[in-house]
Amino acid sequence: MKKRLVRVTQLEKFRRFIVEHSEYDTEQSVIDTLTGDFKGNEYTRIGTAFHKIVEGDTAGCKKIARTETELPGREFDIDRFPVKLDINQCKVAVAYRDRFPNAFHEIREYMDFGDIVVTGCADIINGFEIRDIKTKYSPIKDEDYVGSCQWRFYMELFGVEDFHFDLFQFVGYDKEKHGHDVRGLNLKPYEPSISCHWYNRLEEDNRLLIKDFLDWIRLRNLTDVLPLYELS
């Protein structure tokens, strides 16, 4: 049997739209996440490079100090863009990885919610907790994460009761100035981690959001843009 599939990231984008989280969380931005029109940007590519180090995958990276005035670091080919991190930033990623030597990385799960299947990919599963890594480029607000539906759905998907957002801020980043080259910026871990825990209404809240999402995609005639998933 096949059902429509939605990613937790898409549900979170929809949630941000309906609560009017920011001027960037428009209805069109939700549609773009569903249709695949969003192709990534400097923020997501830098984050992907950081993730690669945490996962222990250094394939495709190399020393990039070509002159005495250049900062030494590593270069990653992300979506055919050269993302450059310096040695100190790489050390931050390695130190974080070393905190969880027995963790599992990039684990995807699927769950049938009746009218739709929801999927999500956990950055790190460490015992009975999930840790989610996010690189940030502006001051961090705890409420942006506590209010997210990501951790709520991941708790159901992976059967855990504790979820931690581990945030790392590139202090002073300016997209026009730095682009994909963040060398020289202070990469500051946000401490403590933002921790979220299971609560009694969690499952009900997840299903209410799914209902709102399904009502919206039917109203906008967007059901067919969601891929079909074969239930085993």
C-alpha positions as CSV (number, residue, x, y, z in Angstrom):
1,M,0.0,0.0,0.0
2,K,1.3,3.4,-0.9
3,K,0.7,6.7,1.0
4,R,1.9,10.2,0.6
5,L,5.2,11.0,2.3
6,V,6.2,14.2,4.1
7,R,9.4,15.1,5.8
8,V,9.5,16.6,9.3
9,T,11.5,19.6,7.9
10,Q,8.5,20.3,5.6
11,L,6.1,20.1,8.5
12,E,8.3,22.5,10.5
13,K,8.3,24.9,7.6
14,F,4.5,24.7,7.5
15,R,4.3,25.3,11.2
16,R,6.5,28.4,11.0
17,F,4.2,29.7,8.3
18,I,0.9,29.2,10.2
19,V,2.3,30.8,13.4
20,E,3.8,33.7,11.3
21,H,7.2,33.0,12.8
22,S,9.1,35.5,10.6
23,E,8.8,37.5,7.3
24,Y,10.6,34.7,5.5
25,D,8.1,32.0,6.5
26,T,5.6,32.6,3.8
27,E,3.2,30.3,2.1
28,Q,5.3,30.3,-1.0
29,S,8.4,29.2,1.0
30,V,6.4,26.2,2.2
31,I,5.3,25.4,-1.3
32,D,9.0,25.6,-2.4
33,T,10.0,23.0,0.2
34,L,7.3,20.7,-1.1
35,T,8.0,21.1,-4.8
36,G,11.8,20.9,-4.4
37,D,12.4,24.4,-5.7
38,F,14.7,25.2,-2.8
39,K,18.2,24.2,-3.8
40,G,20.2,25.1,-0.8
41,N,22.2,28.2,0.0
42,E,25.4,29.4,1.8
43,Y,23.9,28.6,5.2
44,T,22.9,25.0,4.4
45,R,26.2,24.2,2.5
46,I,28.4,25.4,5.4
47,G,26.3,23.4,7.7
48,T,26.7,20.3,5.5
49,A,30.5,20.7,5.6
50,F,30.4,20.9,9.4
51,H,28.2,17.7,9.5
52,K,30.7,15.9,7.3
53,I,33.5,16.4,9.8
54,V,31.2,15.2,12.7
55,E,30.3,12.1,10.7
56,G,34.0,11.4,10.2
57,D,33.8,11.7,6.4
58,T,36.8,13.7,5.2
59,A,36.7,12.5,1.6
60,G,36.9,15.4,-0.9
61,C,38.5,17.8,1.5
62,K,42.1,19.1,1.3
63,K,44.5,21.7,2.7
64,I,43.7,25.0,1.1
65,A,46.5,27.3,2.4
66,R,48.2,28.2,-0.9
67,T,50.1,31.2,0.3
68,E,51.7,32.4,3.5
69,T,48.9,35.0,3.9
70,E,46.1,32.4,3.6
71,L,44.5,30.8,6.6
72,P,45.1,27.0,6.6
73,G,41.9,24.9,6.6
74,R,39.8,22.5,4.6
75,E,37.8,22.7,1.5
76,F,34.6,20.8,0.9
77,D,32.8,20.4,-2.4
78,I,29.1,20.9,-1.4
79,D,26.7,21.0,-4.3
80,R,29.7,22.0,-6.5
81,F,30.4,25.0,-4.3
82,P,33.8,25.2,-2.5
83,V,33.0,25.5,1.3
84,K,36.1,26.6,3.3
85,L,36.6,26.1,7.0
86,D,39.7,26.9,9.0
87,I,41.6,24.5,11.2
88,N,40.1,25.9,14.5
89,Q,36.6,25.4,13.1
90,C,37.5,21.8,12.1
91,K,38.8,21.2,15.6
92,V,35.4,22.3,17.1
93,A,33.6,19.7,14.9
94,V,36.1,17.0,15.8
95,A,35.8,17.8,19.5
96,Y,32.1,17.5,19.3
97,R,32.3,14.2,17.4
98,D,34.6,12.8,20.0
99,R,32.1,13.5,22.8
100,F,29.9,10.7,21.4
101,P,32.2,7.9,20.2
102,N,29.6,5.2,20.1
103,A,26.8,7.3,18.5
104,F,25.0,6.4,15.3
105,H,24.9,9.1,12.6
106,E,22.3,10.0,10.0
107,I,19.6,7.5,10.8
108,R,16.3,7.8,8.9
109,E,12.9,6.5,10.2
110,Y,9.4,6.4,8.8
111,M,6.1,6.3,10.6
112,D,2.5,5.8,9.4
113,F,0.3,8.6,10.8
114,G,-2.9,7.3,9.1
115,D,-3.5,9.5,6.1
116,I,0.2,10.2,5.6
117,V,3.7,8.8,6.3
118,V,6.2,11.1,8.1
119,T,9.9,10.7,7.8
120,G,12.9,12.3,9.5
121,C,16.6,11.8,9.7
122,A,18.4,12.0,13.1
123,D,21.8,13.6,13.1
124,I,23.0,11.6,16.1
125,I,21.4,8.9,18.1
126,N,23.4,8.5,21.3
127,G,21.9,5.8,23.5
128,F,18.3,6.8,24.3
129,E,18.6,10.4,23.1
130,I,18.7,12.3,19.9
131,R,21.2,15.2,19.2
132,D,20.5,17.6,16.4
133,I,23.4,19.8,15.0
134,K,22.6,23.2,13.7
135,T,25.1,25.8,12.4
136,K,23.9,29.4,13.0
137,Y,24.9,32.7,11.6
138,S,23.1,35.2,13.9
139,P,22.2,35.4,17.6
140,I,20.4,32.3,18.9
141,K,17.0,32.3,20.5
142,D,15.9,29.3,22.6
143,E,12.3,29.8,21.7
144,D,13.0,29.1,18.0
145,Y,13.8,25.5,19.0
146,V,11.6,24.8,21.9
147,G,8.6,25.7,19.7
148,S,9.7,23.5,16.8
149,C,7.8,20.4,15.8
150,Q,11.0,18.7,14.8
151,W,11.8,17.3,18.3
152,R,8.2,16.3,18.9
153,F,8.0,14.2,15.7
154,Y,11.4,12.7,16.2
155,M,10.5,11.5,19.6
156,E,7.7,9.4,18.1
157,L,9.7,8.4,15.0
158,F,12.7,7.1,17.1
159,G,11.0,6.1,20.3
160,V,13.0,8.5,22.6
161,E,12.1,10.9,25.3
162,D,15.0,13.3,25.2
163,F,16.1,15.5,22.3
164,H,19.0,18.0,22.3
165,F,19.7,20.9,19.9
166,D,23.5,21.4,19.7
167,L,24.1,24.8,18.1
168,F,27.2,26.3,16.7
169,Q,27.4,30.0,15.7
170,F,29.7,31.5,13.2
171,V,30.1,34.8,15.0
172,G,30.1,37.8,12.7
173,Y,29.2,36.0,9.5
174,D,28.0,38.1,6.6
175,K,26.7,36.3,3.6
176,E,27.7,39.0,1.2
177,K,31.2,39.3,2.6
178,H,32.0,35.7,3.5
179,G,29.9,33.6,1.2
180,H,31.1,30.0,1.4
181,D,34.4,30.9,3.1
182,V,34.0,31.2,6.8
183,R,37.7,30.9,7.7
184,G,38.8,33.3,10.4
185,L,35.4,33.5,12.1
186,N,35.0,32.3,15.7
187,L,32.9,29.2,15.7
188,K,31.2,29.3,19.1
189,P,29.3,26.4,20.6
190,Y,26.0,27.5,22.2
191,E,26.0,26.3,25.7
192,P,24.1,24.7,27.3
193,S,22.4,22.7,24.6
194,I,18.7,23.3,24.2
195,S,17.0,20.2,25.6
196,C,13.4,19.1,25.0
197,H,11.6,16.3,26.7
198,W,8.5,14.1,26.1
199,Y,5.2,15.5,27.6
200,N,1.7,14.0,27.8
201,R,0.1,15.9,24.9
202,L,3.0,15.4,22.5
203,E,1.3,12.8,20.3
204,E,-2.0,14.8,20.2
205,D,-0.1,17.9,19.2
206,N,1.7,16.1,16.3
207,R,-1.6,14.8,15.0
208,L,-3.2,18.2,15.2
209,L,-0.4,19.7,13.1
210,I,-0.7,16.9,10.5
211,K,-4.5,17.6,10.3
212,D,-3.8,21.3,9.6
213,F,-1.2,20.4,7.1
214,L,-3.4,17.9,5.2
215,D,-6.3,20.4,5.2
216,W,-3.9,23.1,3.7
217,I,-2.4,20.9,0.9
218,R,-5.9,19.8,-0.1
219,L,-7.1,23.4,-0.2
220,R,-4.1,24.4,-2.3
221,N,-4.3,21.2,-4.5
222,L,-0.8,20.2,-3.5
223,T,-1.4,16.6,-2.5
224,D,0.1,15.2,-5.7
225,V,3.5,17.0,-5.2
226,L,4.2,14.8,-2.2
227,P,5.9,11.5,-3.2
228,L,4.3,8.1,-2.7
229,Y,5.8,5.8,-0.1
230,E,5.4,2.0,-0.2
231,L,4.4,0.7,3.2
232,S,5.9,-2.7,4.0
